[in-house]
Amino acid sequence: YRLLMSQQVDDIEQSMEAVAGDLRTEKAKSKGLEKELTQARDVAQAQKAKMESLLQSLCTRIQATTGKELVKGNELGLAAMDKAQWDAVM
């Protein structure tokens, strides 16, 4: 009877070690994914800042060329530009 109990305890300990190993592996994967997500977020924020800067620069150039101030919600001012005005901006 004691031998049977000892074998069951050994089996349980091995199972617990296997689960602990799996948990360590999953935790390592999670850390890696978290790092990748942080890097992707940083890249996206940098790209957003660059695009906002380019858009601001374009709006400034449009205003300087056409005398029309472009503000958010006034996209019709941009659409109303003819090709010559657009070429002058670019």
PyMOL Python script that loads the backbone (N, CA, C, O; Angstrom):
from pymol import cmd

cmd.read_pdbstr("""\
ATOM      1  N   TYR A   1       0.832  -1.190   0.000  1.00  0.00           N
ATOM      2  CA  TYR A   1       0.000   0.000   0.000  1.00  0.00           C
ATOM      3  C   TYR A   1       0.876   1.253   0.000  1.00  0.00           C
ATOM      4  O   TYR A   1       0.608   2.200  -0.739  1.00  0.00           O
ATOM      5  N   ARG A   2       1.930   1.257   0.834  1.00  0.00           N
ATOM      6  CA  ARG A   2       2.819   2.418   0.883  1.00  0.00           C
ATOM      7  C   ARG A   2       3.538   2.624  -0.450  1.00  0.00           C
ATOM      8  O   ARG A   2       3.761   3.760  -0.868  1.00  0.00           O
ATOM      9  N   LEU A   3       3.892   1.551  -1.100  1.00  0.00           N
ATOM     10  CA  LEU A   3       4.561   1.651  -2.392  1.00  0.00           C
ATOM     11  C   LEU A   3       3.634   2.294  -3.417  1.00  0.00           C
ATOM     12  O   LEU A   3       4.064   3.129  -4.213  1.00  0.00           O
ATOM     13  N   LEU A   4       2.373   1.905  -3.396  1.00  0.00           N
ATOM     14  CA  LEU A   4       1.375   2.471  -4.297  1.00  0.00           C
ATOM     15  C   LEU A   4       1.201   3.974  -4.031  1.00  0.00           C
ATOM     16  O   LEU A   4       1.146   4.777  -4.963  1.00  0.00           O
ATOM     17  N   MET A   5       1.116   4.333  -2.762  1.00  0.00           N
ATOM     18  CA  MET A   5       0.966   5.757  -2.394  1.00  0.00           C
ATOM     19  C   MET A   5       2.211   6.545  -2.809  1.00  0.00           C
ATOM     20  O   MET A   5       2.110   7.663  -3.315  1.00  0.00           O
ATOM     21  N   SER A   6       3.375   5.953  -2.591  1.00  0.00           N
ATOM     22  CA  SER A   6       4.621   6.622  -2.965  1.00  0.00           C
ATOM     23  C   SER A   6       4.678   6.847  -4.474  1.00  0.00           C
ATOM     24  O   SER A   6       5.121   7.902  -4.930  1.00  0.00           O
ATOM     25  N   GLN A   7       4.235   5.870  -5.240  1.00  0.00           N
ATOM     26  CA  GLN A   7       4.213   5.988  -6.701  1.00  0.00           C
ATOM     27  C   GLN A   7       3.249   7.078  -7.134  1.00  0.00           C
ATOM     28  O   GLN A   7       3.546   7.840  -8.054  1.00  0.00           O
ATOM     29  N   GLN A   8       2.090   7.159  -6.474  1.00  0.00           N
ATOM     30  CA  GLN A   8       1.114   8.193  -6.817  1.00  0.00           C
ATOM     31  C   GLN A   8       1.666   9.587  -6.494  1.00  0.00           C
ATOM     32  O   GLN A   8       1.463  10.529  -7.260  1.00  0.00           O
ATOM     33  N   VAL A   9       2.359   9.713  -5.365  1.00  0.00           N
ATOM     34  CA  VAL A   9       2.956  10.994  -4.996  1.00  0.00           C
ATOM     35  C   VAL A   9       4.013  11.382  -6.030  1.00  0.00           C
ATOM     36  O   VAL A   9       4.083  12.539  -6.445  1.00  0.00           O
ATOM     37  N   ASP A  10       4.830  10.419  -6.443  1.00  0.00           N
ATOM     38  CA  ASP A  10       5.837  10.693  -7.477  1.00  0.00           C
ATOM     39  C   ASP A  10       5.178  11.148  -8.779  1.00  0.00           C
ATOM     40  O   ASP A  10       5.641  12.093  -9.417  1.00  0.00           O
ATOM     41  N   ASP A  11       4.104  10.476  -9.167  1.00  0.00           N
ATOM     42  CA  ASP A  11       3.385  10.858 -10.389  1.00  0.00           C
ATOM     43  C   ASP A  11       2.836  12.277 -10.284  1.00  0.00           C
ATOM     44  O   ASP A  11       2.915  13.056 -11.234  1.00  0.00           O
ATOM     45  N   ILE A  12       2.278  12.603  -9.118  1.00  0.00           N
ATOM     46  CA  ILE A  12       1.723  13.950  -8.911  1.00  0.00           C
ATOM     47  C   ILE A  12       2.836  14.997  -8.984  1.00  0.00           C
ATOM     48  O   ILE A  12       2.665  16.052  -9.594  1.00  0.00           O
ATOM     49  N   GLU A  13       3.978  14.697  -8.357  1.00  0.00           N
ATOM     50  CA  GLU A  13       5.104  15.635  -8.383  1.00  0.00           C
ATOM     51  C   GLU A  13       5.603  15.846  -9.816  1.00  0.00           C
ATOM     52  O   GLU A  13       5.920  16.971 -10.202  1.00  0.00           O
ATOM     53  N   GLN A  14       5.674  14.782 -10.593  1.00  0.00           N
ATOM     54  CA  GLN A  14       6.120  14.901 -11.985  1.00  0.00           C
ATOM     55  C   GLN A  14       5.125  15.744 -12.798  1.00  0.00           C
ATOM     56  O   GLN A  14       5.512  16.566 -13.629  1.00  0.00           O
ATOM     57  N   SER A  15       3.850  15.513 -12.535  1.00  0.00           N
ATOM     58  CA  SER A  15       2.823  16.298 -13.228  1.00  0.00           C
ATOM     59  C   SER A  15       2.934  17.775 -12.862  1.00  0.00           C
ATOM     60  O   SER A  15       2.807  18.649 -13.720  1.00  0.00           O
ATOM     61  N   MET A  16       3.170  18.039 -11.590  1.00  0.00           N
ATOM     62  CA  MET A  16       3.295  19.432 -11.132  1.00  0.00           C
ATOM     63  C   MET A  16       4.530  20.093 -11.763  1.00  0.00           C
ATOM     64  O   MET A  16       4.476  21.261 -12.146  1.00  0.00           O
ATOM     65  N   GLU A  17       5.627  19.361 -11.870  1.00  0.00           N
ATOM     66  CA  GLU A  17       6.838  19.888 -12.503  1.00  0.00           C
ATOM     67  C   GLU A  17       6.586  20.183 -13.982  1.00  0.00           C
ATOM     68  O   GLU A  17       7.054  21.190 -14.513  1.00  0.00           O
ATOM     69  N   ALA A  18       5.853  19.307 -14.629  1.00  0.00           N
ATOM     70  CA  ALA A  18       5.534  19.512 -16.046  1.00  0.00           C
ATOM     71  C   ALA A  18       4.677  20.764 -16.216  1.00  0.00           C
ATOM     72  O   ALA A  18       4.917  21.566 -17.119  1.00  0.00           O
ATOM     73  N   VAL A  19       3.683  20.929 -15.351  1.00  0.00           N
ATOM     74  CA  VAL A  19       2.819  22.113 -15.412  1.00  0.00           C
ATOM     75  C   VAL A  19       3.639  23.368 -15.137  1.00  0.00           C
ATOM     76  O   VAL A  19       3.470  24.381 -15.817  1.00  0.00           O
ATOM     77  N   ALA A  20       4.524  23.308 -14.145  1.00  0.00           N
ATOM     78  CA  ALA A  20       5.369  24.465 -13.825  1.00  0.00           C
ATOM     79  C   ALA A  20       6.254  24.819 -15.024  1.00  0.00           C
ATOM     80  O   ALA A  20       6.447  25.996 -15.329  1.00  0.00           O
ATOM     81  N   GLY A  21       6.784  23.812 -15.693  1.00  0.00           N
ATOM     82  CA  GLY A  21       7.595  24.057 -16.888  1.00  0.00           C
ATOM     83  C   GLY A  21       6.782  24.711 -17.988  1.00  0.00           C
ATOM     84  O   GLY A  21       7.252  25.634 -18.654  1.00  0.00           O
ATOM     85  N   ASP A  22       5.567  24.232 -18.175  1.00  0.00           N
ATOM     86  CA  ASP A  22       4.677  24.828 -19.185  1.00  0.00           C
ATOM     87  C   ASP A  22       4.367  26.286 -18.845  1.00  0.00           C
ATOM     88  O   ASP A  22       4.340  27.148 -19.723  1.00  0.00           O
ATOM     89  N   LEU A  23       4.133  26.546 -17.562  1.00  0.00           N
ATOM     90  CA  LEU A  23       3.838  27.911 -17.138  1.00  0.00           C
ATOM     91  C   LEU A  23       5.040  28.835 -17.382  1.00  0.00           C
ATOM     92  O   LEU A  23       4.867  29.974 -17.816  1.00  0.00           O
ATOM     93  N   ARG A  24       6.234  28.353 -17.107  1.00  0.00           N
ATOM     94  CA  ARG A  24       7.434  29.157 -17.354  1.00  0.00           C
ATOM     95  C   ARG A  24       7.567  29.448 -18.856  1.00  0.00           C
ATOM     96  O   ARG A  24       7.900  30.564 -19.256  1.00  0.00           O
ATOM     97  N   THR A  25       7.307  28.444 -19.664  1.00  0.00           N
ATOM     98  CA  THR A  25       7.388  28.627 -21.122  1.00  0.00           C
ATOM     99  C   THR A  25       6.369  29.666 -21.591  1.00  0.00           C
ATOM    100  O   THR A  25       6.700  30.560 -22.370  1.00  0.00           O
ATOM    101  N   GLU A  26       5.138  29.546 -21.116  1.00  0.00           N
ATOM    102  CA  GLU A  26       4.088  30.489 -21.509  1.00  0.00           C
ATOM    103  C   GLU A  26       4.400  31.899 -21.022  1.00  0.00           C
ATOM    104  O   GLU A  26       4.124  32.875 -21.719  1.00  0.00           O
ATOM    105  N   LYS A  27       4.973  32.006 -19.833  1.00  0.00           N
ATOM    106  CA  LYS A  27       5.332  33.326 -19.303  1.00  0.00           C
ATOM    107  C   LYS A  27       6.414  33.961 -20.181  1.00  0.00           C
ATOM    108  O   LYS A  27       6.362  35.157 -20.469  1.00  0.00           O
ATOM    109  N   ALA A  28       7.380  33.163 -20.599  1.00  0.00           N
ATOM    110  CA  ALA A  28       8.445  33.676 -21.476  1.00  0.00           C
ATOM    111  C   ALA A  28       7.866  34.131 -22.812  1.00  0.00           C
ATOM    112  O   ALA A  28       8.249  35.175 -23.339  1.00  0.00           O
ATOM    113  N   LYS A  29       6.940  33.341 -23.357  1.00  0.00           N
ATOM    114  CA  LYS A  29       6.289  33.729 -24.621  1.00  0.00           C
ATOM    115  C   LYS A  29       5.529  35.036 -24.448  1.00  0.00           C
ATOM    116  O   LYS A  29       5.580  35.920 -25.304  1.00  0.00           O
ATOM    117  N   SER A  30       4.825  35.141 -23.327  1.00  0.00           N
ATOM    118  CA  SER A  30       4.038  36.331 -23.043  1.00  0.00           C
ATOM    119  C   SER A  30       4.934  37.566 -22.957  1.00  0.00           C
ATOM    120  O   SER A  30       4.594  38.627 -23.480  1.00  0.00           O
ATOM    121  N   LYS A  31       6.075  37.418 -22.296  1.00  0.00           N
ATOM    122  CA  LYS A  31       7.014  38.539 -22.201  1.00  0.00           C
ATOM    123  C   LYS A  31       7.496  38.955 -23.588  1.00  0.00           C
ATOM    124  O   LYS A  31       7.602  40.145 -23.887  1.00  0.00           O
ATOM    125  N   GLY A  32       7.790  37.955 -24.440  1.00  0.00           N
ATOM    126  CA  GLY A  32       8.235  38.256 -25.797  1.00  0.00           C
ATOM    127  C   GLY A  32       7.176  38.988 -26.588  1.00  0.00           C
ATOM    128  O   GLY A  32       7.478  39.946 -27.301  1.00  0.00           O
ATOM    129  N   LEU A  33       5.928  38.542 -26.468  1.00  0.00           N
ATOM    130  CA  LEU A  33       4.829  39.194 -27.180  1.00  0.00           C
ATOM    131  C   LEU A  33       4.598  40.600 -26.649  1.00  0.00           C
ATOM    132  O   LEU A  33       4.299  41.520 -27.410  1.00  0.00           O
ATOM    133  N   GLU A  34       4.740  40.760 -25.340  1.00  0.00           N
ATOM    134  CA  GLU A  34       4.564  42.074 -24.735  1.00  0.00           C
ATOM    135  C   GLU A  34       5.620  43.044 -25.267  1.00  0.00           C
ATOM    136  O   GLU A  34       5.323  44.206 -25.548  1.00  0.00           O
ATOM    137  N   LYS A  35       6.844  42.560 -25.401  1.00  0.00           N
ATOM    138  CA  LYS A  35       7.923  43.388 -25.932  1.00  0.00           C
ATOM    139  C   LYS A  35       7.641  43.769 -27.383  1.00  0.00           C
ATOM    140  O   LYS A  35       7.824  44.923 -27.771  1.00  0.00           O
ATOM    141  N   GLU A  36       7.193  42.791 -28.191  1.00  0.00           N
ATOM    142  CA  GLU A  36       6.863  43.070 -29.592  1.00  0.00           C
ATOM    143  C   GLU A  36       5.733  44.087 -29.702  1.00  0.00           C
ATOM    144  O   GLU A  36       5.767  44.979 -30.549  1.00  0.00           O
ATOM    145  N   LEU A  37       4.735  43.943 -28.838  1.00  0.00           N
ATOM    146  CA  LEU A  37       3.600  44.869 -28.853  1.00  0.00           C
ATOM    147  C   LEU A  37       4.055  46.285 -28.501  1.00  0.00           C
ATOM    148  O   LEU A  37       3.624  47.254 -29.126  1.00  0.00           O
ATOM    149  N   THR A  38       4.916  46.396 -27.513  1.00  0.00           N
ATOM    150  CA  THR A  38       5.435  47.703 -27.122  1.00  0.00           C
ATOM    151  C   THR A  38       6.221  48.332 -28.264  1.00  0.00           C
ATOM    152  O   THR A  38       6.078  49.524 -28.538  1.00  0.00           O
ATOM    153  N   GLN A  39       7.054  47.531 -28.935  1.00  0.00           N
ATOM    154  CA  GLN A  39       7.828  48.044 -30.067  1.00  0.00           C
ATOM    155  C   GLN A  39       6.903  48.482 -31.196  1.00  0.00           C
ATOM    156  O   GLN A  39       7.120  49.533 -31.800  1.00  0.00           O
ATOM    157  N   ALA A  40       5.881  47.695 -31.485  1.00  0.00           N
ATOM    158  CA  ALA A  40       4.937  48.043 -32.551  1.00  0.00           C
ATOM    159  C   ALA A  40       4.188  49.333 -32.204  1.00  0.00           C
ATOM    160  O   ALA A  40       3.955  50.174 -33.073  1.00  0.00           O
ATOM    161  N   ARG A  41       3.815  49.482 -30.935  1.00  0.00           N
ATOM    162  CA  ARG A  41       3.121  50.690 -30.494  1.00  0.00           C
ATOM    163  C   ARG A  41       4.035  51.906 -30.652  1.00  0.00           C
ATOM    164  O   ARG A  41       3.591  52.963 -31.099  1.00  0.00           O
ATOM    165  N   ASP A  42       5.309  51.757 -30.288  1.00  0.00           N
ATOM    166  CA  ASP A  42       6.253  52.863 -30.428  1.00  0.00           C
ATOM    167  C   ASP A  42       6.428  53.263 -31.892  1.00  0.00           C
ATOM    168  O   ASP A  42       6.473  54.450 -32.213  1.00  0.00           O
ATOM    169  N   VAL A  43       6.526  52.273 -32.775  1.00  0.00           N
ATOM    170  CA  VAL A  43       6.666  52.545 -34.211  1.00  0.00           C
ATOM    171  C   VAL A  43       5.420  53.267 -34.726  1.00  0.00           C
ATOM    172  O   VAL A  43       5.523  54.240 -35.473  1.00  0.00           O
ATOM    173  N   ALA A  44       4.251  52.785 -34.323  1.00  0.00           N
ATOM    174  CA  ALA A  44       2.999  53.403 -34.773  1.00  0.00           C
ATOM    175  C   ALA A  44       2.899  54.850 -34.287  1.00  0.00           C
ATOM    176  O   ALA A  44       2.457  55.723 -35.034  1.00  0.00           O
ATOM    177  N   GLN A  45       3.302  55.107 -33.052  1.00  0.00           N
ATOM    178  CA  GLN A  45       3.252  56.479 -32.532  1.00  0.00           C
ATOM    179  C   GLN A  45       4.218  57.384 -33.288  1.00  0.00           C
ATOM    180  O   GLN A  45       3.897  58.537 -33.575  1.00  0.00           O
ATOM    181  N   ALA A  46       5.399  56.864 -33.609  1.00  0.00           N
ATOM    182  CA  ALA A  46       6.376  57.647 -34.365  1.00  0.00           C
ATOM    183  C   ALA A  46       5.843  57.949 -35.767  1.00  0.00           C
ATOM    184  O   ALA A  46       5.996  59.063 -36.267  1.00  0.00           O
ATOM    185  N   GLN A  47       5.216  56.949 -36.398  1.00  0.00           N
ATOM    186  CA  GLN A  47       4.655  57.162 -37.737  1.00  0.00           C
ATOM    187  C   GLN A  47       3.509  58.160 -37.688  1.00  0.00           C
ATOM    188  O   GLN A  47       3.375  58.996 -38.582  1.00  0.00           O
ATOM    189  N   LYS A  48       2.685  58.080 -36.655  1.00  0.00           N
ATOM    190  CA  LYS A  48       1.571  59.025 -36.515  1.00  0.00           C
ATOM    191  C   LYS A  48       2.111  60.446 -36.366  1.00  0.00           C
ATOM    192  O   LYS A  48       1.601  61.375 -36.993  1.00  0.00           O
ATOM    193  N   ALA A  49       3.132  60.613 -35.544  1.00  0.00           N
ATOM    194  CA  ALA A  49       3.716  61.932 -35.346  1.00  0.00           C
ATOM    195  C   ALA A  49       4.305  62.464 -36.658  1.00  0.00           C
ATOM    196  O   ALA A  49       4.169  63.646 -36.975  1.00  0.00           O
ATOM    197  N   LYS A  50       4.953  61.588 -37.405  1.00  0.00           N
ATOM    198  CA  LYS A  50       5.536  61.992 -38.690  1.00  0.00           C
ATOM    199  C   LYS A  50       4.440  62.413 -39.669  1.00  0.00           C
ATOM    200  O   LYS A  50       4.568  63.429 -40.352  1.00  0.00           O
ATOM    201  N   MET A  51       3.358  61.624 -39.735  1.00  0.00           N
ATOM    202  CA  MET A  51       2.255  61.952 -40.644  1.00  0.00           C
ATOM    203  C   MET A  51       1.585  63.264 -40.239  1.00  0.00           C
ATOM    204  O   MET A  51       1.226  64.066 -41.102  1.00  0.00           O
ATOM    205  N   GLU A  52       1.413  63.489 -38.931  1.00  0.00           N
ATOM    206  CA  GLU A  52       0.811  64.738 -38.474  1.00  0.00           C
ATOM    207  C   GLU A  52       1.701  65.922 -38.850  1.00  0.00           C
ATOM    208  O   GLU A  52       1.209  66.980 -39.244  1.00  0.00           O
ATOM    209  N   SER A  53       3.008  65.731 -38.725  1.00  0.00           N
ATOM    210  CA  SER A  53       3.947  66.779 -39.089  1.00  0.00           C
ATOM    211  C   SER A  53       3.884  67.071 -40.595  1.00  0.00           C
ATOM    212  O   SER A  53       3.869  68.229 -41.012  1.00  0.00           O
ATOM    213  N   LEU A  54       3.849  66.002 -41.399  1.00  0.00           N
ATOM    214  CA  LEU A  54       3.749  66.182 -42.852  1.00  0.00           C
ATOM    215  C   LEU A  54       2.443  66.864 -43.237  1.00  0.00           C
ATOM    216  O   LEU A  54       2.427  67.726 -44.115  1.00  0.00           O
ATOM    217  N   LEU A  55       1.359  66.486 -42.588  1.00  0.00           N
ATOM    218  CA  LEU A  55       0.070  67.100 -42.874  1.00  0.00           C
ATOM    219  C   LEU A  55       0.081  68.580 -42.504  1.00  0.00           C
ATOM    220  O   LEU A  55      -0.422  69.418 -43.253  1.00  0.00           O
ATOM    221  N   GLN A  56       0.656  68.894 -41.346  1.00  0.00           N
ATOM    222  CA  GLN A  56       0.743  70.291 -40.933  1.00  0.00           C
ATOM    223  C   GLN A  56       1.573  71.098 -41.925  1.00  0.00           C
ATOM    224  O   GLN A  56       1.231  72.230 -42.266  1.00  0.00           O
ATOM    225  N   SER A  57       2.668  70.496 -42.380  1.00  0.00           N
ATOM    226  CA  SER A  57       3.525  71.163 -43.366  1.00  0.00           C
ATOM    227  C   SER A  57       2.764  71.398 -44.669  1.00  0.00           C
ATOM    228  O   SER A  57       2.852  72.473 -45.263  1.00  0.00           O
ATOM    229  N   LEU A  58       2.026  70.395 -45.102  1.00  0.00           N
ATOM    230  CA  LEU A  58       1.238  70.537 -46.330  1.00  0.00           C
ATOM    231  C   LEU A  58       0.182  71.629 -46.175  1.00  0.00           C
ATOM    232  O   LEU A  58      -0.004  72.442 -47.080  1.00  0.00           O
ATOM    233  N   CYS A  59      -0.497  71.654 -45.056  1.00  0.00           N
ATOM    234  CA  CYS A  59      -1.523  72.678 -44.828  1.00  0.00           C
ATOM    235  C   CYS A  59      -0.906  74.072 -44.828  1.00  0.00           C
ATOM    236  O   CYS A  59      -1.492  75.020 -45.351  1.00  0.00           O
ATOM    237  N   THR A  60       0.280  74.188 -44.238  1.00  0.00           N
ATOM    238  CA  THR A  60       0.976  75.479 -44.226  1.00  0.00           C
ATOM    239  C   THR A  60       1.338  75.900 -45.641  1.00  0.00           C
ATOM    240  O   THR A  60       1.183  77.065 -46.009  1.00  0.00           O
ATOM    241  N   ARG A  61       1.824  74.944 -46.438  1.00  0.00           N
ATOM    242  CA  ARG A  61       2.179  75.258 -47.826  1.00  0.00           C
ATOM    243  C   ARG A  61       0.947  75.630 -48.639  1.00  0.00           C
ATOM    244  O   ARG A  61       1.002  76.535 -49.472  1.00  0.00           O
ATOM    245  N   ILE A  62      -0.167  74.935 -48.403  1.00  0.00           N
ATOM    246  CA  ILE A  62      -1.411  75.260 -49.129  1.00  0.00           C
ATOM    247  C   ILE A  62      -1.855  76.668 -48.772  1.00  0.00           C
ATOM    248  O   ILE A  62      -2.241  77.447 -49.645  1.00  0.00           O
ATOM    249  N   GLN A  63      -1.798  76.993 -47.479  1.00  0.00           N
ATOM    250  CA  GLN A  63      -2.225  78.319 -47.052  1.00  0.00           C
ATOM    251  C   GLN A  63      -1.324  79.395 -47.654  1.00  0.00           C
ATOM    252  O   GLN A  63      -1.807  80.440 -48.093  1.00  0.00           O
ATOM    253  N   ALA A  64      -0.015  79.139 -47.673  1.00  0.00           N
ATOM    254  CA  ALA A  64       0.921  80.126 -48.227  1.00  0.00           C
ATOM    255  C   ALA A  64       0.710  80.317 -49.728  1.00  0.00           C
ATOM    256  O   ALA A  64       0.872  81.421 -50.249  1.00  0.00           O
ATOM    257  N   THR A  65       0.351  79.242 -50.411  1.00  0.00           N
ATOM    258  CA  THR A  65       0.190  79.307 -51.871  1.00  0.00           C
ATOM    259  C   THR A  65      -1.169  79.859 -52.278  1.00  0.00           C
ATOM    260  O   THR A  65      -1.269  80.654 -53.213  1.00  0.00           O
ATOM    261  N   THR A  66      -2.214  79.436 -51.576  1.00  0.00           N
ATOM    262  CA  THR A  66      -3.566  79.780 -52.010  1.00  0.00           C
ATOM    263  C   THR A  66      -4.213  80.871 -51.173  1.00  0.00           C
ATOM    264  O   THR A  66      -5.213  81.463 -51.580  1.00  0.00           O
ATOM    265  N   GLY A  67      -3.649  81.133 -50.017  1.00  0.00           N
ATOM    266  CA  GLY A  67      -4.267  82.105 -49.120  1.00  0.00           C
ATOM    267  C   GLY A  67      -5.458  81.523 -48.379  1.00  0.00           C
ATOM    268  O   GLY A  67      -6.136  82.239 -47.643  1.00  0.00           O
ATOM    269  N   LYS A  68      -5.726  80.230 -48.563  1.00  0.00           N
ATOM    270  CA  LYS A  68      -6.844  79.582 -47.881  1.00  0.00           C
ATOM    271  C   LYS A  68      -6.310  78.806 -46.679  1.00  0.00           C
ATOM    272  O   LYS A  68      -5.422  77.963 -46.811  1.00  0.00           O
ATOM    273  N   GLU A  69      -6.864  79.103 -45.517  1.00  0.00           N
ATOM    274  CA  GLU A  69      -6.438  78.364 -44.328  1.00  0.00           C
ATOM    275  C   GLU A  69      -7.228  77.062 -44.261  1.00  0.00           C
ATOM    276  O   GLU A  69      -8.456  77.058 -44.344  1.00  0.00           O
ATOM    277  N   LEU A  70      -6.513  75.975 -44.113  1.00  0.00           N
ATOM    278  CA  LEU A  70      -7.181  74.685 -43.983  1.00  0.00           C
ATOM    279  C   LEU A  70      -7.193  74.284 -42.516  1.00  0.00           C
ATOM    280  O   LEU A  70      -6.155  74.238 -41.856  1.00  0.00           O
ATOM    281  N   VAL A  71      -8.366  74.003 -42.034  1.00  0.00           N
ATOM    282  CA  VAL A  71      -8.507  73.507 -40.664  1.00  0.00           C
ATOM    283  C   VAL A  71      -9.300  72.213 -40.737  1.00  0.00           C
ATOM    284  O   VAL A  71      -9.976  71.948 -41.731  1.00  0.00           O
ATOM    285  N   LYS A  72      -9.220  71.426 -39.711  1.00  0.00           N
ATOM    286  CA  LYS A  72      -9.955  70.164 -39.704  1.00  0.00           C
ATOM    287  C   LYS A  72     -11.438  70.455 -39.914  1.00  0.00           C
ATOM    288  O   LYS A  72     -12.013  71.335 -39.274  1.00  0.00           O
ATOM    289  N   GLY A  73     -12.030  69.707 -40.811  1.00  0.00           N
ATOM    290  CA  GLY A  73     -13.433  69.912 -41.134  1.00  0.00           C
ATOM    291  C   GLY A  73     -13.615  70.788 -42.364  1.00  0.00           C
ATOM    292  O   GLY A  73     -14.731  70.916 -42.866  1.00  0.00           O
ATOM    293  N   ASN A  74     -12.538  71.395 -42.858  1.00  0.00           N
ATOM    294  CA  ASN A  74     -12.622  72.244 -44.033  1.00  0.00           C
ATOM    295  C   ASN A  74     -11.915  71.586 -45.213  1.00  0.00           C
ATOM    296  O   ASN A  74     -11.178  72.235 -45.955  1.00  0.00           O
ATOM    297  N   GLU A  75     -12.152  70.296 -45.369  1.00  0.00           N
ATOM    298  CA  GLU A  75     -11.525  69.576 -46.462  1.00  0.00           C
ATOM    299  C   GLU A  75     -12.020  70.066 -47.820  1.00  0.00           C
ATOM    300  O   GLU A  75     -11.356  69.848 -48.833  1.00  0.00           O
ATOM    301  N   LEU A  76     -13.178  70.727 -47.851  1.00  0.00           N
ATOM    302  CA  LEU A  76     -13.689  71.251 -49.118  1.00  0.00           C
ATOM    303  C   LEU A  76     -12.755  72.299 -49.695  1.00  0.00           C
ATOM    304  O   LEU A  76     -12.670  72.448 -50.914  1.00  0.00           O
ATOM    305  N   GLY A  77     -12.055  73.024 -48.840  1.00  0.00           N
ATOM    306  CA  GLY A  77     -11.077  74.001 -49.318  1.00  0.00           C
ATOM    307  C   GLY A  77      -9.988  73.309 -50.115  1.00  0.00           C
ATOM    308  O   GLY A  77      -9.520  73.840 -51.122  1.00  0.00           O
ATOM    309  N   LEU A  78      -9.587  72.138 -49.676  1.00  0.00           N
ATOM    310  CA  LEU A  78      -8.575  71.363 -50.391  1.00  0.00           C
ATOM    311  C   LEU A  78      -9.155  70.824 -51.695  1.00  0.00           C
ATOM    312  O   LEU A  78      -8.495  70.854 -52.734  1.00  0.00           O
ATOM    313  N   ALA A  79     -10.386  70.334 -51.638  1.00  0.00           N
ATOM    314  CA  ALA A  79     -11.015  69.761 -52.829  1.00  0.00           C
ATOM    315  C   ALA A  79     -11.270  70.828 -53.892  1.00  0.00           C
ATOM    316  O   ALA A  79     -11.307  70.523 -55.084  1.00  0.00           O
ATOM    317  N   ALA A  80     -11.445  72.065 -53.465  1.00  0.00           N
ATOM    318  CA  ALA A  80     -11.764  73.138 -54.413  1.00  0.00           C
ATOM    319  C   ALA A  80     -10.535  73.658 -55.154  1.00  0.00           C
ATOM    320  O   ALA A  80     -10.671  74.438 -56.096  1.00  0.00           O
ATOM    321  N   MET A  81      -9.338  73.239 -54.743  1.00  0.00           N
ATOM    322  CA  MET A  81      -8.127  73.706 -55.422  1.00  0.00           C
ATOM    323  C   MET A  81      -8.063  73.121 -56.828  1.00  0.00           C
ATOM    324  O   MET A  81      -8.352  71.944 -57.043  1.00  0.00           O
ATOM    325  N   ASP A  82      -7.684  73.955 -57.763  1.00  0.00           N
ATOM    326  CA  ASP A  82      -7.510  73.423 -59.114  1.00  0.00           C
ATOM    327  C   ASP A  82      -6.094  72.875 -59.272  1.00  0.00           C
ATOM    328  O   ASP A  82      -5.270  72.998 -58.366  1.00  0.00           O
ATOM    329  N   LYS A  83      -5.818  72.278 -60.415  1.00  0.00           N
ATOM    330  CA  LYS A  83      -4.529  71.627 -60.632  1.00  0.00           C
ATOM    331  C   LYS A  83      -3.370  72.605 -60.528  1.00  0.00           C
ATOM    332  O   LYS A  83      -2.326  72.267 -59.972  1.00  0.00           O
ATOM    333  N   ALA A  84      -3.536  73.800 -61.050  1.00  0.00           N
ATOM    334  CA  ALA A  84      -2.452  74.789 -61.002  1.00  0.00           C
ATOM    335  C   ALA A  84      -2.118  75.149 -59.551  1.00  0.00           C
ATOM    336  O   ALA A  84      -0.948  75.276 -59.190  1.00  0.00           O
ATOM    337  N   GLN A  85      -3.149  75.312 -58.727  1.00  0.00           N
ATOM    338  CA  GLN A  85      -2.902  75.612 -57.314  1.00  0.00           C
ATOM    339  C   GLN A  85      -2.191  74.441 -56.636  1.00  0.00           C
ATOM    340  O   GLN A  85      -1.245  74.628 -55.870  1.00  0.00           O
ATOM    341  N   TRP A  86      -2.658  73.252 -56.928  1.00  0.00           N
ATOM    342  CA  TRP A  86      -2.055  72.056 -56.311  1.00  0.00           C
ATOM    343  C   TRP A  86      -0.591  71.931 -56.746  1.00  0.00           C
ATOM    344  O   TRP A  86       0.278  71.657 -55.918  1.00  0.00           O
ATOM    345  N   ASP A  87      -0.314  72.129 -58.033  1.00  0.00           N
ATOM    346  CA  ASP A  87       1.061  72.053 -58.531  1.00  0.00           C
ATOM    347  C   ASP A  87       1.939  73.112 -57.866  1.00  0.00           C
ATOM    348  O   ASP A  87       3.111  72.862 -57.584  1.00  0.00           O
ATOM    349  N   ALA A  88       1.375  74.289 -57.616  1.00  0.00           N
ATOM    350  CA  ALA A  88       2.135  75.357 -56.958  1.00  0.00           C
ATOM    351  C   ALA A  88       2.493  74.968 -55.522  1.00  0.00           C
ATOM    352  O   ALA A  88       3.574  75.295 -55.032  1.00  0.00           O
ATOM    353  N   VAL A  89       1.584  74.273 -54.863  1.00  0.00           N
ATOM    354  CA  VAL A  89       1.840  73.817 -53.492  1.00  0.00           C
ATOM    355  C   VAL A  89       2.960  72.788 -53.471  1.00  0.00           C
ATOM    356  O   VAL A  89       3.848  72.828 -52.619  1.00  0.00           O
ATOM    357  N   MET A  90       2.900  71.871 -54.419  1.00  0.00           N
ATOM    358  CA  MET A  90       3.870  70.776 -54.435  1.00  0.00           C
ATOM    359  C   MET A  90       5.190  71.258 -54.997  1.00  0.00           C
ATOM    360  O   MET A  90       6.141  70.482 -55.094  1.00  0.00           O
TER     361      MET A  90
END
""", "prot")
cmd.dss("prot")
cmd.show_as("cartoon", "prot")
cmd.util.cbc("prot")
cmd.orient("prot")
